[in-house]
């Protein structure tokens, strides 16, 4: 496996270990986008891929109700669509093991990783994504290492300075461990993909 691929996989894993920024619950996210297409085309199959099989009946039922009500008037259409979006996103989030906390506004800040991942899928190339994640991994490693080195030579009687070194050391080692674990996982997945 090539170093950039390993580092990109590692950066992704480390990014995931922090607070996750879901975009599937946004009004401009992929789930609601699929729901808009399904409603426009009258084809519930476009959204069934976003939910687990046991939830399919509930989605079909919500879709049928939405399609029936949305023809009444523009206000009914808006309410019906919102009901369908909420039902679909709630079931999608449950299938991921995540809580549903309501639909989020379009245009919110998702950071750099999610838009870059979506763009890679849209254009069919992960080159820019690999570059971004590789650079982030290297920078993260370098910063943590420099902090360890800057705090390393403390006087034994300076307990506070010693604690600062230990904190920097622990953060550095955990980061390295995360990189290593992601590398091993990435290599293991590649072995089984052939």
Z-matrix of the N, CA and C atoms (Angstrom, degrees):
N
C 1 1.450
C 2 1.521 1 108.14
N 3 1.309 2 117.53 1 137.85
C 4 1.449 3 122.30 2 -177.24
C 5 1.526 4 110.81 3 -76.10
N 6 1.346 5 115.86 4 148.61
C 7 1.456 6 121.85 5 -178.47
C 8 1.529 7 113.02 6 -55.44
N 9 1.343 8 120.24 7 -46.85
C 10 1.464 9 118.28 8 179.42
C 11 1.525 10 112.81 9 -59.03
N 12 1.318 11 117.08 10 -37.79
C 13 1.465 12 120.27 11 179.30
C 14 1.515 13 110.54 12 -65.83
N 15 1.322 14 116.33 13 -42.55
C 16 1.467 15 120.93 14 178.83
C 17 1.518 16 110.10 15 -63.07
N 18 1.319 17 116.57 16 -46.80
C 19 1.456 18 119.99 17 -178.77
C 20 1.523 19 111.44 18 -65.15
N 21 1.306 20 116.38 19 -38.03
C 22 1.466 21 119.24 20 178.33
C 23 1.526 22 110.40 21 -65.08
N 24 1.313 23 116.69 22 -44.26
C 25 1.465 24 120.48 23 177.85
C 26 1.516 25 110.25 24 -62.06
N 27 1.302 26 115.73 25 -39.37
C 28 1.452 27 121.08 26 179.92
C 29 1.517 28 111.14 27 -66.16
N 30 1.312 29 115.95 28 -47.03
C 31 1.460 30 119.71 29 179.78
C 32 1.521 31 110.04 30 -59.66
N 33 1.326 32 116.03 31 -41.49
C 34 1.455 33 120.28 32 179.13
C 35 1.527 34 110.23 33 -61.31
N 36 1.333 35 116.81 34 -44.23
C 37 1.456 36 121.20 35 179.54
C 38 1.514 37 111.03 36 -62.75
N 39 1.313 38 116.11 37 -42.21
C 40 1.456 39 119.75 38 179.99
C 41 1.522 40 110.19 39 -67.79
N 42 1.304 41 117.04 40 -40.28
C 43 1.455 42 119.72 41 177.25
C 44 1.521 43 110.48 42 -61.13
N 45 1.318 44 115.90 43 -37.48
C 46 1.458 45 119.31 44 179.74
C 47 1.514 46 112.62 45 -70.17
N 48 1.330 47 117.58 46 -24.87
C 49 1.453 48 119.83 47 -178.50
C 50 1.519 49 111.34 48 -73.27
N 51 1.329 50 117.67 49 -16.23
C 52 1.444 51 121.43 50 175.78
C 53 1.516 52 109.33 51 -87.16
N 54 1.334 53 117.31 52 -170.45
C 55 1.453 54 118.89 53 178.49
C 56 1.527 55 110.86 54 -64.91
N 57 1.296 56 115.43 55 126.08
C 58 1.463 57 120.12 56 -176.67
C 59 1.516 58 110.38 57 -78.35
N 60 1.306 59 115.96 58 141.19
C 61 1.451 60 121.98 59 175.38
C 62 1.515 61 107.03 60 -108.99
N 63 1.305 62 115.54 61 99.77
C 64 1.462 63 118.85 62 179.16
C 65 1.518 64 109.09 63 -77.95
N 66 1.312 65 115.90 64 143.73
C 67 1.458 66 117.72 65 173.87
C 68 1.513 67 111.42 66 -119.37
N 69 1.325 68 115.61 67 0.01
C 70 1.461 69 119.18 68 179.87
C 71 1.523 70 111.50 69 -71.78
N 72 1.329 71 117.96 70 -14.86
C 73 1.454 72 120.44 71 -178.92
C 74 1.532 73 112.56 72 -98.86
N 75 1.321 74 116.51 73 8.73
C 76 1.457 75 120.20 74 179.37
C 77 1.513 76 112.45 75 -90.23
N 78 1.307 77 116.22 76 150.43
C 79 1.461 78 120.53 77 177.71
C 80 1.518 79 111.88 78 -64.77
N 81 1.332 80 117.24 79 -16.94
C 82 1.462 81 120.80 80 175.08
C 83 1.528 82 111.51 81 -110.42
N 84 1.319 83 116.49 82 14.38
C 85 1.457 84 121.53 83 179.60
C 86 1.523 85 112.29 84 -82.51
N 87 1.316 86 116.15 85 174.20
C 88 1.464 87 120.13 86 -175.06
C 89 1.533 88 115.04 87 -67.36
N 90 1.324 89 117.79 88 -28.78
C 91 1.465 90 119.69 89 -178.86
C 92 1.527 91 110.13 90 -71.98
N 93 1.324 92 116.25 91 -47.97
C 94 1.466 93 119.30 92 179.44
C 95 1.530 94 110.17 93 -68.68
N 96 1.307 95 117.87 94 -34.89
C 97 1.476 96 119.89 95 176.06
C 98 1.527 97 110.48 96 -60.55
N 99 1.327 98 116.31 97 -43.20
C 100 1.469 99 120.11 98 177.05
C 101 1.528 100 110.52 99 -64.83
N 102 1.334 101 116.75 100 -37.32
C 103 1.463 102 120.48 101 179.09
C 104 1.526 103 110.92 102 -64.92
N 105 1.322 104 116.70 103 -41.25
C 106 1.474 105 120.07 104 177.97
C 107 1.538 106 110.52 105 -61.06
N 108 1.329 107 116.05 106 -42.32
C 109 1.471 108 119.79 107 178.20
C 110 1.522 109 110.87 108 -64.23
N 111 1.331 110 116.29 109 -43.02
C 112 1.465 111 120.02 110 -179.49
C 113 1.523 112 110.65 111 -60.77
N 114 1.332 113 116.51 112 -43.92
C 115 1.463 114 119.98 113 179.76
C 116 1.529 115 111.33 114 -67.03
N 117 1.314 116 116.76 115 -41.07
C 118 1.474 117 120.33 116 -179.81
C 119 1.523 118 111.54 117 -64.42
N 120 1.328 119 116.29 118 -35.39
C 121 1.463 120 121.20 119 -177.49
C 122 1.520 121 113.14 120 -95.65
N 123 1.340 122 116.37 121 -8.61
C 124 1.461 123 119.73 122 -177.00
C 125 1.524 124 112.18 123 65.76
N 126 1.332 125 117.00 124 32.53
C 127 1.463 126 122.08 125 -174.54
C 128 1.536 127 110.77 126 -128.67
N 129 1.318 128 116.17 127 99.76
C 130 1.460 129 121.62 128 -177.52
C 131 1.527 130 112.75 129 -64.47
N 132 1.308 131 117.96 130 -22.02
C 133 1.470 132 120.94 131 -178.49
C 134 1.525 133 112.50 132 -59.27
N 135 1.325 134 117.55 133 -25.73
C 136 1.465 135 120.96 134 -179.06
C 137 1.529 136 112.34 135 -64.49
N 138 1.339 137 117.10 136 -21.32
C 139 1.469 138 119.42 137 -178.13
C 140 1.523 139 113.85 138 -109.53
N 141 1.298 140 117.85 139 -13.34
C 142 1.465 141 119.58 140 -176.58
C 143 1.527 142 112.61 141 -63.34
N 144 1.315 143 116.92 142 -24.76
C 145 1.470 144 120.12 143 178.73
C 146 1.527 145 111.88 144 -66.64
N 147 1.324 146 117.66 145 -18.86
C 148 1.462 147 121.72 146 -177.21
C 149 1.522 148 113.47 147 -87.50
N 150 1.333 149 117.98 148 -2.73
C 151 1.468 150 120.70 149 -179.52
C 152 1.526 151 110.21 150 -128.20
N 153 1.312 152 115.14 151 161.33
C 154 1.457 153 121.73 152 177.53
C 155 1.532 154 109.19 153 -73.98
N 156 1.306 155 116.44 154 153.01
C 157 1.471 156 121.98 155 -178.00
C 158 1.528 157 113.33 156 -52.75
N 159 1.342 158 119.59 157 -41.99
C 160 1.471 159 118.57 158 179.66
C 161 1.536 160 114.24 159 -63.45
N 162 1.327 161 117.46 160 -18.65
C 163 1.465 162 121.55 161 -179.10
C 164 1.529 163 113.09 162 -94.35
N 165 1.319 164 116.56 163 -1.52
C 166 1.461 165 120.45 164 -175.81
C 167 1.520 166 112.51 165 -60.89
N 168 1.305 167 118.02 166 -40.62
C 169 1.471 168 120.50 167 -178.10
C 170 1.528 169 110.89 168 -63.10
N 171 1.329 170 116.86 169 -40.53
C 172 1.462 171 119.73 170 178.97
C 173 1.532 172 111.26 171 -65.37
N 174 1.322 173 116.53 172 -37.89
C 175 1.467 174 120.19 173 178.10
C 176 1.522 175 110.08 174 -67.10
N 177 1.320 176 116.54 175 -44.82
C 178 1.470 177 119.83 176 178.65
C 179 1.531 178 111.06 177 -59.64
N 180 1.319 179 116.44 178 -41.77
C 181 1.459 180 121.55 179 179.77
C 182 1.536 181 110.63 180 -64.50
N 183 1.335 182 117.22 181 -46.34
C 184 1.460 183 121.28 182 178.88
C 185 1.531 184 110.55 183 -63.08
N 186 1.318 185 116.38 184 -38.24
C 187 1.465 186 120.82 185 179.37
C 188 1.526 187 110.24 186 -64.06
N 189 1.328 188 116.60 187 -45.86
C 190 1.474 189 120.38 188 -179.38
C 191 1.527 190 110.73 189 -61.98
N 192 1.326 191 117.31 190 -43.76
C 193 1.464 192 120.58 191 178.48
C 194 1.522 193 110.61 192 -63.31
N 195 1.310 194 115.94 193 -43.22
C 196 1.469 195 120.84 194 -179.02
C 197 1.519 196 110.53 195 -62.46
N 198 1.319 197 116.93 196 -46.02
C 199 1.469 198 120.74 197 -179.16
C 200 1.525 199 111.02 198 -62.06
N 201 1.335 200 117.08 199 -36.43
C 202 1.461 201 120.56 200 -179.40
C 203 1.528 202 111.55 201 -70.53
N 204 1.316 203 117.24 202 -42.21
C 205 1.462 204 121.41 203 -174.55
C 206 1.524 205 112.42 204 -79.74
N 207 1.308 206 117.90 205 -32.75
C 208 1.478 207 120.15 206 -172.14
C 209 1.527 208 112.38 207 -67.73
N 210 1.322 209 118.50 208 -12.64
C 211 1.467 210 120.47 209 178.82
C 212 1.530 211 112.87 210 -84.58
N 213 1.340 212 117.57 211 -8.64
C 214 1.464 213 120.36 212 -175.16
C 215 1.526 214 113.00 213 -67.70
N 216 1.315 215 116.92 214 -51.95
C 217 1.466 216 122.45 215 178.99
C 218 1.531 217 108.38 216 -169.06
N 219 1.330 218 117.04 217 170.10
C 220 1.476 219 119.05 218 -176.98
C 221 1.529 220 113.89 219 -59.28
N 222 1.337 221 117.17 220 -37.90
C 223 1.466 222 119.87 221 179.54
C 224 1.527 223 110.58 222 -66.28
N 225 1.309 224 116.70 223 -43.71
C 226 1.467 225 120.76 224 178.48
C 227 1.531 226 109.71 225 -63.79
N 228 1.296 227 115.88 226 -39.10
C 229 1.476 228 120.31 227 178.78
C 230 1.531 229 110.78 228 -59.97
N 231 1.334 230 116.59 229 -46.28
C 232 1.460 231 120.57 230 179.60
C 233 1.517 232 112.36 231 -61.95
N 234 1.334 233 116.17 232 -44.02
C 235 1.466 234 119.97 233 179.21
C 236 1.530 235 111.70 234 -66.66
N 237 1.314 236 115.96 235 -41.97
C 238 1.466 237 120.36 236 179.72
C 239 1.525 238 111.10 237 -64.46
N 240 1.323 239 116.44 238 -43.72
C 241 1.465 240 119.95 239 178.40
C 242 1.525 241 110.70 240 -61.30
N 243 1.333 242 116.17 241 -44.15
C 244 1.473 243 120.55 242 179.30
C 245 1.527 244 110.38 243 -59.96
N 246 1.319 245 116.72 244 -43.70
C 247 1.467 246 121.65 245 177.72
C 248 1.532 247 110.30 246 -58.54
N 249 1.316 248 116.69 247 -44.21
C 250 1.461 249 120.12 248 -179.60
C 251 1.525 250 111.17 249 -66.77
N 252 1.324 251 117.32 250 -44.22
C 253 1.467 252 120.62 251 178.44
C 254 1.524 253 110.64 252 -58.69
N 255 1.333 254 116.08 253 -46.57
C 256 1.462 255 120.54 254 -178.42
C 257 1.530 256 111.63 255 -63.56
N 258 1.319 257 116.47 256 -43.50
C 259 1.465 258 120.77 257 178.55
C 260 1.526 259 110.40 258 -60.99
N 261 1.307 260 116.23 259 -48.21
C 262 1.458 261 121.28 260 -177.62
C 263 1.527 262 111.94 261 -63.68
N 264 1.321 263 117.23 262 -47.60
C 265 1.465 264 120.42 263 -179.18
C 266 1.529 265 110.50 264 -66.12
N 267 1.322 266 117.64 265 -40.54
C 268 1.475 267 120.63 266 178.18
C 269 1.525 268 110.61 267 -58.66
N 270 1.320 269 117.48 268 -45.88
C 271 1.462 270 121.00 269 -179.62
C 272 1.526 271 111.64 270 -69.88
N 273 1.326 272 116.89 271 -37.20
C 274 1.467 273 120.29 272 176.26
C 275 1.524 274 110.23 273 -61.62
N 276 1.328 275 116.69 274 -47.85
C 277 1.473 276 120.97 275 -179.59
C 278 1.529 277 110.53 276 -62.08
N 279 1.311 278 117.57 277 -41.23
C 280 1.467 279 120.80 278 178.21
C 281 1.523 280 110.38 279 -61.26
N 282 1.323 281 116.72 280 -39.21
C 283 1.461 282 121.02 281 178.03
C 284 1.517 283 112.82 282 -64.71
N 285 1.337 284 117.23 283 -24.98
C 286 1.464 285 122.10 284 175.80
C 287 1.521 286 111.82 285 -87.03
N 288 1.338 287 115.90 286 -6.08
C 289 1.460 288 119.62 287 -176.19
C 290 1.516 289 111.92 288 79.70
N 291 1.333 290 116.64 289 22.02
C 292 1.466 291 121.33 290 -177.69
C 293 1.526 292 109.80 291 -113.53
N 294 1.317 293 115.19 292 152.82
C 295 1.463 294 120.63 293 178.38
C 296 1.520 295 110.45 294 -75.07
N 297 1.307 296 115.70 295 148.10
C 298 1.459 297 120.99 296 173.60
C 299 1.514 298 107.24 297 -94.44
N 300 1.316 299 116.57 298 121.90
C 301 1.457 300 121.04 299 -177.71
C 302 1.529 301 111.56 300 -119.14
N 303 1.318 302 115.78 301 22.94
C 304 1.451 303 120.74 302 178.82
C 305 1.518 304 112.13 303 97.64
N 306 1.321 305 114.71 304 164.98
C 307 1.462 306 120.42 305 176.99
C 308 1.522 307 109.21 306 -76.43
N 309 1.306 308 116.08 307 140.68
C 310 1.459 309 121.87 308 -179.54
C 311 1.531 310 109.75 309 -101.57
N 312 1.310 311 114.72 310 151.14
C 313 1.465 312 121.03 311 -178.87
C 314 1.522 313 111.03 312 -62.82
N 315 1.308 314 114.90 313 150.92
C 316 1.466 315 120.99 314 175.11
C 317 1.524 316 108.74 315 -71.09
N 318 1.321 317 115.34 316 151.17
C 319 1.450 318 120.70 317 174.41
C 320 1.514 319 115.97 318 83.12
N 321 1.322 320 119.08 319 10.00
C 322 1.469 321 119.60 320 -179.74
C 323 1.524 322 110.50 321 -73.86
N 324 1.303 323 115.41 322 160.23
C 325 1.463 324 121.55 323 -178.53
C 326 1.526 325 109.41 324 -75.94
N 327 1.308 326 116.49 325 117.01
C 328 1.463 327 122.19 326 179.24
C 329 1.524 328 111.22 327 -104.62
N 330 1.316 329 117.19 328 8.69
C 331 1.454 330 119.67 329 -176.07
C 332 1.523 331 109.52 330 78.33
N 333 1.317 332 115.30 331 -167.51
C 334 1.462 333 120.05 332 -176.91
C 335 1.527 334 113.11 333 -91.53
N 336 1.319 335 117.91 334 -33.72
C 337 1.466 336 121.16 335 -170.41
C 338 1.527 337 113.58 336 -66.50
N 339 1.315 338 117.89 337 -48.26
C 340 1.468 339 120.34 338 -175.66
C 341 1.524 340 111.63 339 -63.64
N 342 1.340 341 119.28 340 -50.09
C 343 1.468 342 117.90 341 177.09
C 344 1.533 343 112.44 342 -60.46
N 345 1.330 344 117.45 343 -36.77
C 346 1.470 345 120.24 344 179.32
C 347 1.530 346 110.57 345 -66.37
N 348 1.318 347 117.13 346 -39.64
C 349 1.465 348 120.47 347 177.80
C 350 1.526 349 110.59 348 -65.33
N 351 1.327 350 116.72 349 -44.30
C 352 1.471 351 120.38 350 177.90
C 353 1.524 352 111.14 351 -62.33
N 354 1.333 353 116.81 352 -40.51
C 355 1.457 354 120.33 353 179.55
C 356 1.529 355 110.70 354 -64.58
N 357 1.342 356 117.04 355 -41.22
C 358 1.463 357 120.83 356 178.78
C 359 1.522 358 110.59 357 -58.53
N 360 1.325 359 116.33 358 -43.82
C 361 1.466 360 120.51 359 178.84
C 362 1.528 361 109.84 360 -65.51
N 363 1.330 362 116.67 361 -43.24
C 364 1.467 363 120.69 362 -177.60
C 365 1.527 364 112.47 363 -63.43
N 366 1.336 365 117.05 364 -39.78
C 367 1.469 366 119.36 365 -177.53
C 368 1.524 367 113.12 366 -93.37
N 369 1.330 368 116.73 367 -9.12
C 370 1.462 369 120.35 368 178.06
C 371 1.514 370 114.24 369 76.47
N 372 1.325 371 116.68 370 25.42
C 373 1.462 372 120.71 371 179.46
C 374 1.517 373 109.41 372 -146.11
N 375 1.331 374 116.09 373 133.15
C 376 1.458 375 120.17 374 179.11
C 377 1.529 376 112.95 375 -101.14
N 378 1.333 377 118.11 376 10.48
C 379 1.459 378 121.81 377 -176.40
C 380 1.519 379 113.68 378 -55.76
N 381 1.321 380 118.39 379 -51.39
C 382 1.464 381 121.31 380 -179.21
C 383 1.522 382 110.86 381 -66.65
N 384 1.316 383 116.58 382 -35.87
C 385 1.467 384 120.82 383 178.81
C 386 1.527 385 110.56 384 -66.14
N 387 1.315 386 117.29 385 -45.43
C 388 1.465 387 121.36 386 177.91
C 389 1.521 388 110.02 387 -59.40
N 390 1.317 389 116.49 388 -44.51
C 391 1.469 390 121.08 389 179.61
C 392 1.528 391 110.77 390 -60.48
N 393 1.323 392 117.02 391 -46.87
C 394 1.455 393 121.32 392 -178.92
C 395 1.529 394 111.47 393 -61.45
N 396 1.336 395 116.40 394 -47.48
C 397 1.457 396 120.25 395 -177.92
C 398 1.528 397 112.40 396 -70.18
N 399 1.320 398 117.00 397 -35.90
C 400 1.459 399 120.94 398 177.50
C 401 1.523 400 110.08 399 -63.32
N 402 1.315 401 116.30 400 -46.92
C 403 1.461 402 120.12 401 179.35
C 404 1.525 403 110.95 402 -62.41
N 405 1.328 404 117.24 403 -40.26
C 406 1.466 405 120.78 404 179.01
C 407 1.526 406 111.01 405 -64.65
N 408 1.338 407 117.48 406 -40.12
C 409 1.468 408 121.29 407 179.02
C 410 1.524 409 110.85 408 -64.52
N 411 1.306 410 116.31 409 -46.97
C 412 1.460 411 120.74 410 -178.87
C 413 1.522 412 110.25 411 -63.33
N 414 1.318 413 117.00 412 -45.08
C 415 1.463 414 120.77 413 179.53
C 416 1.522 415 110.97 414 -62.49
N 417 1.342 416 117.50 415 -43.15
C 418 1.458 417 120.85 416 178.30
C 419 1.519 418 112.42 417 -61.53
N 420 1.312 419 116.50 418 -42.25
C 421 1.461 420 121.04 419 178.27
C 422 1.527 421 110.30 420 -65.11
N 423 1.311 422 116.81 421 -46.93
C 424 1.459 423 121.83 422 -178.61
C 425 1.531 424 111.18 423 -61.08
N 426 1.316 425 117.87 424 -46.51
C 427 1.467 426 121.04 425 -179.17
C 428 1.524 427 111.52 426 -61.05
N 429 1.310 428 117.09 427 -44.25
C 430 1.465 429 120.18 428 -179.25
C 431 1.526 430 111.54 429 -67.24
N 432 1.320 431 116.48 430 -39.21
C 433 1.460 432 120.25 431 178.72
C 434 1.535 433 110.38 432 -64.65
N 435 1.320 434 116.49 433 -44.11
C 436 1.463 435 120.01 434 179.61
C 437 1.524 436 111.56 435 -61.91
N 438 1.326 437 117.21 436 -36.66
C 439 1.467 438 120.46 437 178.75
C 440 1.525 439 110.60 438 -66.88
N 441 1.331 440 117.04 439 -39.32
C 442 1.472 441 120.27 440 176.60
C 443 1.526 442 109.70 441 -62.26
N 444 1.312 443 115.92 442 -46.26
C 445 1.464 444 119.53 443 -177.66
C 446 1.537 445 111.24 444 -65.82
N 447 1.320 446 117.68 445 -35.99
C 448 1.458 447 121.50 446 -179.16
C 449 1.522 448 112.48 447 -70.26
N 450 1.321 449 118.01 448 -24.53
C 451 1.472 450 121.40 449 -178.08
C 452 1.519 451 112.90 450 -104.72
N 453 1.309 452 117.45 451 0.89
C 454 1.463 453 122.53 452 -171.26
C 455 1.528 454 114.31 453 -67.05
N 456 1.286 455 119.14 454 -39.99
C 457 1.467 456 122.17 455 -172.11
C 458 1.522 457 112.45 456 -95.22
N 459 1.304 458 117.16 457 59.58
C 460 1.461 459 121.45 458 178.40
C 461 1.535 460 109.35 459 -89.74
N 462 1.328 461 115.72 460 156.38
C 463 1.463 462 120.98 461 178.13
C 464 1.523 463 108.41 462 -77.53
N 465 1.329 464 118.36 463 137.12
C 466 1.470 465 121.40 464 -177.29
C 467 1.533 466 113.80 465 -53.95
N 468 1.316 467 118.23 466 -31.59
C 469 1.466 468 120.09 467 -179.12
C 470 1.532 469 112.99 468 -82.56
N 471 1.323 470 117.51 469 -8.45
C 472 1.468 471 121.66 470 179.21
C 473 1.534 472 108.91 471 -91.59
N 474 1.329 473 114.72 472 85.54
C 475 1.464 474 121.44 473 -175.35
C 476 1.530 475 111.14 474 -62.29
N 477 1.323 476 117.33 475 -40.93
C 478 1.472 477 120.00 476 -179.44
C 479 1.529 478 111.07 477 -61.78
N 480 1.322 479 116.76 478 -44.36
C 481 1.472 480 120.09 479 178.12
C 482 1.527 481 110.21 480 -64.35
N 483 1.321 482 116.83 481 -37.39
C 484 1.458 483 121.05 482 177.25
C 485 1.518 484 111.50 483 -63.36
N 486 1.315 485 116.63 484 -40.15
C 487 1.471 486 120.60 485 177.98
C 488 1.526 487 111.23 486 -65.91
N 489 1.323 488 116.04 487 -38.87
C 490 1.460 489 119.55 488 177.29
C 491 1.527 490 110.38 489 -62.49
N 492 1.334 491 116.25 490 -39.15
C 493 1.466 492 119.73 491 177.62
C 494 1.532 493 110.93 492 -65.57
N 495 1.324 494 115.87 493 -44.98
C 496 1.471 495 119.95 494 -179.76
C 497 1.526 496 109.93 495 -61.37
N 498 1.327 497 117.06 496 -42.26
C 499 1.472 498 120.16 497 178.57
C 500 1.529 499 110.28 498 -60.90
N 501 1.320 500 116.94 499 -46.96
C 502 1.465 501 121.02 500 178.87
C 503 1.528 502 110.79 501 -62.49
N 504 1.318 503 116.48 502 -41.59
C 505 1.468 504 121.72 503 -179.89
C 506 1.533 505 110.65 504 -63.19
N 507 1.319 506 116.31 505 -46.69
C 508 1.471 507 120.46 506 -178.51
C 509 1.528 508 110.20 507 -62.52
N 510 1.333 509 117.41 508 -44.31
C 511 1.462 510 120.14 509 178.52
C 512 1.531 511 111.00 510 -61.55
N 513 1.314 512 116.18 511 -40.91
C 514 1.467 513 121.20 512 179.17
C 515 1.530 514 110.73 513 -63.90
N 516 1.322 515 116.87 514 -48.71
C 517 1.468 516 120.93 515 -178.06
C 518 1.525 517 110.96 516 -64.28
N 519 1.322 518 117.37 517 -40.66
C 520 1.468 519 119.30 518 178.75
C 521 1.527 520 111.22 519 -64.81
N 522 1.323 521 116.08 520 -38.03
C 523 1.464 522 119.92 521 177.87
C 524 1.531 523 109.96 522 -64.47
N 525 1.335 524 116.38 523 -46.26
C 526 1.470 525 121.18 524 178.57
C 527 1.524 526 110.13 525 -61.48
N 528 1.331 527 116.22 526 -42.72
C 529 1.463 528 120.13 527 178.94
C 530 1.528 529 110.61 528 -61.40
N 531 1.340 530 117.03 529 -41.86
C 532 1.461 531 120.58 530 177.94
C 533 1.523 532 111.68 531 -62.99
N 534 1.346 533 116.10 532 -41.22
C 535 1.458 534 120.02 533 176.54
C 536 1.528 535 110.70 534 -61.33
N 537 1.314 536 115.69 535 -45.71
C 538 1.467 537 120.13 536 -178.65
C 539 1.526 538 111.74 537 -63.71
N 540 1.316 539 116.43 538 -43.98
C 541 1.471 540 119.87 539 -179.87
C 542 1.529 541 110.66 540 -63.00
N 543 1.322 542 116.54 541 -41.77
C 544 1.467 543 119.69 542 178.77
C 545 1.518 544 110.68 543 -65.55
N 546 1.324 545 116.65 544 -37.49
C 547 1.455 546 120.81 545 177.87
C 548 1.521 547 110.52 546 -63.11
N 549 1.308 548 116.17 547 -45.08
C 550 1.467 549 120.11 548 179.35
C 551 1.515 550 110.97 549 -64.25
N 552 1.340 551 117.56 550 -41.09
C 553 1.468 552 120.88 551 177.98
C 554 1.508 553 110.45 552 -64.32
N 555 1.338 554 116.78 553 -44.18
C 556 1.469 555 120.64 554 -179.06
C 557 1.522 556 110.13 555 -61.99
N 558 1.329 557 117.99 556 -43.00
C 559 1.460 558 121.74 557 178.11
C 560 1.509 559 112.09 558 -65.52
N 561 1.325 560 116.67 559 -39.82
C 562 1.462 561 121.52 560 179.80
C 563 1.533 562 110.21 561 -65.50
N 564 1.333 563 116.59 562 -42.39
C 565 1.465 564 119.73 563 179.41
C 566 1.519 565 110.86 564 -64.47
N 567 1.336 566 117.75 565 -37.17
C 568 1.456 567 121.23 566 179.91
C 569 1.523 568 110.61 567 -66.78
N 570 1.350 569 117.00 568 -39.68
C 571 1.467 570 120.44 569 178.87
C 572 1.518 571 111.46 570 -59.49
N 573 1.325 572 115.98 571 -37.98
C 574 1.459 573 119.67 572 -176.88
C 575 1.525 574 113.53 573 -86.62
N 576 1.336 575 116.78 574 -5.55
C 577 1.458 576 118.74 575 -179.92
C 578 1.520 577 112.74 576 -88.33
N 579 1.331 578 117.70 577 -6.17
C 580 1.466 579 120.93 578 -179.41
C 581 1.502 580 111.70 579 -96.02
